[in-house]
């Protein structure tokens, strides 16, 4: 029997802000990133929170992530997933969780579709009780380390539309009777692949398209700009605090050396 489904973008749609920032923090603690890298991630998170994604920024981030992952053991990234998940879960919008539950109560399948790593996306979908998570997969070599290549399409732009068409074919889903949710104009291919597109806290371009097309619009992130300002302060504090900590370590080491001398 043909069914319908609802497909949810993750960043700024299902959750507040970017899951990439929380990956960056976990990677920094694991020693994969430098302090200046995590500071840059924080600044990019603020820009994303205010303006949404751009093709140029997303491709640059993909190149950076694959570069940092190259040579890393797949199991080490898998061990990091619970830490990232613990940071993401409190940022899930209650309004969007209500949407997920409403679709499930109506008999529709629910999926997360995100450029984030496939393992984390699937884990998040499982925790939220959704039917599936569709994310970006990175190629792993025979020795169990990431090669720096993708294993499948990048879940961005047309890649998302391609992925949901494949899921629809495998699960006998009627996309004409299905829903898709996103905040960004970059997800227009996914939104236009279904019969019921919904925009959530949209960027300027997507908001204009939604008005023209008569699409449903959900807005509830009224504090986004204020939160971004708070985030900027927090990033400065993190970077400054790390510098203070390192400086204190150097001073303590110097004192110990003088005492021994």
Protein Blocks (a to p, Z undefined) as FASTA:
>chain_A
ZZddddddfehplpgcjfklmmmmmmmmnopacfklmmmmmmmmmmmmmnopafklmmmm
mmmmmmmmgopafklmmmmmmmmmmmmmmmpcfklmmmmmmmmmnopacddddfbdfklm
mmmmmmnopabdcdddddddfkopaehiaedjddehjlmmmmmmmmmmmnopafklpccd
dfbfklmmmmmmpmbdcdehiafklmmmmmmnopacddfblmlmmmmmmmmmmmmmmmmm
mmmmmmmmmmmmmmmmmmmZZ
